């Protein structure tokens, strides 16, 4: 809607300062001609908005001009309070700041929008880490966050997975990312990615660095994840899956041949699954129990066969197991 777009232009110029028509058009996903018309409409409404020509030109508001207009819709107000994550904010040392900011925003909202925001806050709670994820201690997280904010160089001792495990690194921290309950710092030169909980020691030097103007943290992380997954799955396994058993990254073998994927007479389906290594795939497919049969590669099938044979022999050897005595029941599982 035009009214919403006019408010967006006003708020963009208020928060970002000078912007060109092309920048506004890209931000609002409209044409430059539409931006010209909207700017004329704002000027006609009395908004002190000026346009400068030339290479360093663009639109700007009169110095000191501020508007108390938020332009929030009901959905935007709900999303704003849904986005407040108290746990990560507290880890960064911003718990009290977040609470104060939400209180101020709530007080500034009209009564109807305030009711919607309270409704969301009372009905949705975000807890990102998985149930069985061990909470990672990251004692240096506040110091890393401070270095990110203030463009300060960090000298760290870092523990990585390959030999030598403990190394010294000089970081120019560009930003922090929270992924599945774990914090990562993206730092130059490079840039490179480091787990904050693997920092063993940290010293904040008095040196400052210049953060690249064209660095986009979200874009970098998207590309990093894509590259990670491409490097992660370097091989494939062919697996038969029982009815009802699925794997998120599996694809039917028939699709590769341009055929329709069909289950066999017993309802089993043959799929191709990308794997990282035989060792990792062994553990993953073993967890599917009798619901899967690995057809290849041969080394993975052979390794699973050896494991299953060992397990069968172990459970078949009942002699000497005190819990196989009817008079000595197994311990309860607590449920």
N, C-alpha and C positions, 0 to 999 in steps of 0.2 A: 504494500500500500504506500501511496505517496507520502502520507502524513508520517508514517513510521520511518520512511527513508529520510525525510527532512530532519527528523529528530536525530537519526543516526549521523547525518552529516554534521550537525551542530555538535554532537558529543565527540565525534572524531576530531574535529578541529579544536575543540576545547581541551582534549586530553593529549593530542599529538602535536599541536601547533600547526605550522604551515604544511599544507598538502596540495599537490597538483590535482587537476581534474582527472588525469589518468589514474593517479593513486586512489582517489575517491571512487572512481568507476570500478577499479579492480576490487576494492574492499567491499563495495556494495553489490558487485556482480551485475552492473548495468552499463549502458553505453556512456561515452563521454558527453554526447549530446544531451542525454538525460540529466547528467550532473549539471550541465550549464543551465538547463531549465530550472532545476531544483535550487541552484544558487540564486538565480533571479527571484524565485519565489520567496526565499529567506530574506533577501534584501528588501523586497516589497513589504514583508511583514515587519520590518524595522530592526532586523538583526544586523548589528554593526560588523559586516563581513566585507573584506576587501580582497581584491585580486591583483597580484603583481605579475607583470609579463617578464619574459626573459628566462635564461637558463636556471636561475635561482628563484624563479617566481613560484606562484601558487596562491591558494586561498588561505586567509587567516582571519581570526577574529580580532577586533580592536583590543589592544593591550589592556588587561584588567577586567575584561568582560567575562562574567561567569553566569551560568544559568543553574537554577536549582531543579530544573526539569530532568527527571530520570528517563522518562519514556518507557518505563518497564511495562511489559504486558503481563498478564496473569501467568503465562507459561514461563516467561523470563524470570519472574520473581520466584516461582517454584524452583526453577533450575538453579538459581543463585544459592538458595539455602540447601539444596541437595548437593551442591558442589563443595560445601564446607566440610572438610575432612578433619575432625579434631585430633585424631591420632597422629597422622603425619605432621600436622602443624605443631603439635606439642613436641615431637621429636626434633623439629627444627628450632625450638625455642620460641614459637610464635603462637602458642595456645591461647594465652591471654589476649594477644593482639587480634587473633581471629574472632574470639568471643566479643571483644569490644567493637570490632568492625561490623559484625553481624547485628549487634544491638543497635548501632547507629543507623544501619541500612533499614532495619526493621522499623525503627522509630520514624524514619523519613517516608515510609510507604503509606499510601492511602489505606484506610481501614480494611477495604475489601481485599487488597493485595496482601496485606499483613495477615489476614485470616488464611489465605491460601498458603503463604509461606509457613505459617505455624502448622498447618495441616500436613505439609510435606515433611517438616522436621519431626513431627510426631509419628509418622508412618513409614519412614525410610531411614535405615541406618546402614552405612557402608562399612564393611569389615573385609578388606581386600585379601589378606593372606589365607591360604587353604587351611583346612582343619588340622592336617598333620604336619604343617610347616613349623619347623623349629624357629622360635623368635631369635633373630640375629642381633647380637649386641653390636652397636656401632657408636662407641663412646666419642669418636672424633667427628660425628655428624654436625654438631653445632659449629665447630671450628671450620669445617669444610664449607658449610653454608655461609659463614661470615666471609670467608675468602672469595666465594662466588659473588656475594653482594658487592665486595669492595675491591675486586680485581687484584687480589694479593697472591703472590706466588707461594706455593707450599712445597716443602721438602719432606718427603715421607719415606718410611720403610714399609714395604708392601710385600705381602705373601701371595704368590701366584701358584698355579697348579703344576707347572713344569719346572724342571731343574735348571738353574738354582732357584729354589722356592722363595727365598727372602732376598729382595733386591731394593736398592735405593732409587727413588724417582723424584724428578722435579716436575711439578704440575702447575699449569696455568688453568685453574678451574673455570670452565665456561658455564656449567649448569649442573643441576642435580635431577635425577630421574628416579621415581619410585615405581618399581616393577614387581608385582606379585609379593608385596611386603618387604622387598629388599631395595636398599638405596644404592644407586650408582652415581659416580661423578664422571662427567665428560670433560676432559681436560686436554689442552694443547701442551706441546706441539703435536700435531697429528690431524685431527684430535684422536684421542684414545679413550677407552672406557675402563673404569676401575670400580671394583666393589668397595664401598665405604667400610664395610665390616671387616675387610681384609687389610686395612691400614693398621700397622703395628705401632708405629710412632709417627708423630707429626710435629713439624716446626713451621710456624708462620714467619717467613722472612719479611724484612721490611721492603722487599722489592715488589713493585707493582708491574702489571702487564696490561697491554691494550687488547681488549677483546675484539675479535674481527667483526666489523660492522655487518658483514653478510652471513654471519653464522646463525643458522636457524636450528635451535635445539630439537624441536619436534620433527623437522625434516631429517636431521641427522639420526635421530633414534629410529625413525621408520626405516631408513636405509640400513642402519646397523642391524636391526632385527631381521630384515630380509636377507642380508648377507650371512647372518648367523645361521639361519635355517638352511640356506643353500649349502653352507659348509658343514652343517650338522649331519645331514642325510646324504651320504656319499655312495650308498649302495642300496640294493633292494632285496626284499624277500618275497617269495610267493607262498601264500598261506591259504588254507581252507578254513573257513569260519562256519561254525555251527549256526543253526537258525537262532536269530535274536542276538548274536554276538557281532559287534561292530567295532571298527577302529576309525577314528576321525580322519586320519590321513590316508586311508586305504582307497584304492580304486580298483574296480573290477578288471580282471585280465582281459575279458571280452571287449572292453572299450578300446583297448590298445589295438585290437584287430578290426575295429570298426563294426563289431557285432553287438547284439543286445546281451546284456548281462542276465544270465538265467541260473537259478539254483539247480543242483542235481536232484536225483530222485529222492535223496534223503533230506533235501532242503539246505544243503551246504553250498556255500559260494566261494569261488576261488578269487583271491584278490592279490594285488601287488602292493607292498607296503615299503616305503622308504625307511631305511635304518641307518643309524650312526655307525654301528660296529656290531660284530658278532656277539661280543660280550654284552653290550647293552640290549640287543635284541633278544638274546637268551633270557635275560631277566624279565623283560617285558612279556614275551610270549609264554613263559613259564607261568606267569600270573593268570593267564587265561584258562589254565587247567585243561580239562578235556574238551573245551569249547573251541580249540584251534589245533590244526595240524600243519606244521611247517613243511613245505615241499622242497624248498630250496632257499638259499644255496646249500650244497651238501655239507659244508663244515658246520653250519648252524643246525641243520637237522641232526647231524651226528652228535653234536654237543648236547642238544636237548635229549636225545635218546640215552646218552650216558647218564645224565642227571636223573631222568625218570627211572632208569634201571636201578640206580643207587638208592633212590627214595623208596622204590618198591621193595627192594631187599631189606632196607632198614625197617620199614613198617611191618614186613612179613616176619621178621625175627622178634617174636613176642616174648621169648623166654628171657627172664630176668627183668622184665619191665614191671615194677610194682603196681602201676596203675591198671594193668590187665587183670589183677586179682579182684574178683567181685567184692571181696570184703574190704578193699581199699579203694574207694571211689576217687575219681579224679577231682582236683580242686575246682570249685565253682569259678566261673568267669566274671563274677561280680555283677551280672545283669539280672 
